[in-house]
Amino acid sequence: MSEAFPRKPSPRHAPPSPEEIEQARADFALHIPSLFTRQCLAVDCEGWPCRRYLNAVAVLDRAGLLDVNGQLRA
């Protein structure tokens, strides 16, 4: 029965598209923590860690662009 209805992989396991990677790079660069408060420094953002930063880290990690320290690879 399962052969008749193959399942697509979950979106979080699929490789990210180039557009998703570029957006994640931009979000990763813009959304950084404040040294003095528990807020994100991006305009109109929430407390740290913000949702856009977490999503960017997930996409960059799936793409293999983060090193073991959580920094972008050159």
C-alpha positions in Angstrom: 0.0 0.0 0.0 2.8 2.5 0.8 4.4 1.9 -2.6 1.3 3.3 -4.2 1.4 6.5 -2.2 5.1 7.6 -1.8 5.6 10.4 0.7 7.5 13.6 0.1 10.3 14.4 2.6 9.5 16.9 5.3 10.4 20.5 4.3 13.0 20.7 7.1 14.8 17.7 5.6 14.8 19.0 2.0 17.8 21.0 0.9 17.2 24.7 0.9 16.8 26.6 -2.3 19.3 29.4 -3.3 16.7 32.0 -2.5 16.2 30.6 1.0 19.9 30.6 1.6 20.3 34.2 0.5 17.4 35.3 2.8 18.9 33.3 5.6 22.3 34.9 5.1 20.7 38.4 5.3 18.7 37.5 8.4 21.7 36.0 10.1 23.7 39.2 9.5 20.9 41.6 10.6 19.5 39.8 13.6 22.2 40.0 16.3 21.9 40.2 20.1 22.4 43.4 22.1 25.3 43.4 24.5 23.3 45.3 27.1 19.7 44.0 26.9 18.0 40.8 26.0 16.8 42.2 22.7 17.6 41.7 19.0 19.1 44.7 17.4 17.1 44.5 14.2 14.4 47.1 13.7 11.0 46.1 15.1 12.2 42.8 16.4 11.6 40.8 19.6 13.6 39.4 22.4 16.8 37.4 21.8 16.9 34.8 20.2 14.3 36.1 17.8 12.3 33.8 15.4 14.0 35.1 12.2 17.4 34.4 13.6 16.4 30.9 14.6 14.9 30.2 11.2 18.1 31.5 9.5 20.3 29.3 11.6 18.2 26.2 10.7 18.3 27.0 7.0 22.1 27.7 7.0 22.7 24.5 9.1 20.7 22.4 6.5 22.8 24.0 3.8 26.0 23.1 5.6 27.2 26.7 5.8 27.7 27.0 9.6 30.8 25.8 11.4 30.9 24.1 14.8 30.9 27.5 16.6 27.7 28.6 14.8 29.5 31.1 12.5 29.1 31.3 8.8 31.8 29.6 6.8 33.7 31.7 4.4 
